[in-house]
């Protein structure tokens, strides 16, 4: 480039390693399928657990009912951080397999839980598993594709995961309406775990050497983008110091804050309004379905127009959607709000991950992804606690309205603070 800025590294052959989406299509699509199963494992809870809290365990306070999301968010956020370091140290595949092994007892705990405390424990275990499996599939896809078409790659990854969430949320709602809240819905989750573990052990290949190959041809380094940064330096860059990385981290946290609200309180709001279980299942599924499918478009779009416009505008769209849900009183309004919320989240999600991949050096990208996901999934815990306290004090619509305001503020922060990412740290 004429201004002295390093040119963007290209995908291609580095020694015997081939980078690129098309060149690694078979292994990439296998990982897409694995992540769909990861999403399905999470989706087994989206419709059923909020209703289980009320109908089976008779929890009369929203804050108490949302403790499972708080536990899940804290466990997943912490595990995300370690997933990056572990995958750099031991390889991606062992971490992925370990995540599936940890998930094995989750359906059993959910089916036989005699008290709500067992549900909370199950979600701690599920959070650890999700932190290892989902983080690792993201990192492995970044490894395979190299710097080109990273937005498309992240769109495909997240689309698979959240379509898995949506499909399972819908399926478990119908299973629950026919056969009860337990055990039927969670048997589907058990099947997903078994298949995911089998695929990961038998067919997934290690990808760490792809990141090593990309690092060998990375653009000349700027101050701060050194390949040998300490874990502490990477944490402070991703969380606070770098304008792009820190903007992405806060937006990811607020995005999952409102997702935690939607997960925990939307089904209760809809049930209180008299909707039946099938209608609640549709509303619980349509939001992640639009979110998932939309990323097939928005991920590739972020490669063309940049990450920042989609992130900033997507947060504003989410805020408007939450406002619709807060004031709505019927199925049609809530359906429109859920669709709009899914669209806004689809604009944001793959662009956030791709922006991390743009900025972070390949040698510490996995750790930066883990730190971003630490903040992002910490939003589940914050959302569960904040929305639960607000709902107990002022009602669910007020809780949703407050979270809508926070989401809009997050979008403004991105618009004012984030720089367009170009595979290097901002000065």
Helices and strands as residue ranges (DSSP letters): E 13-14, E 17-18, H 25-43, H 48-55, H 62-65, H 67-90, H 92-103, H 106-112, H 116-145, H 150-179, H 184-202, H 208-216, H 231-236, I 237-241, H 243-261, I 262-266, H 267-272, H 277-305, H 307-327, H 331-359, H 365-394, H 396-417
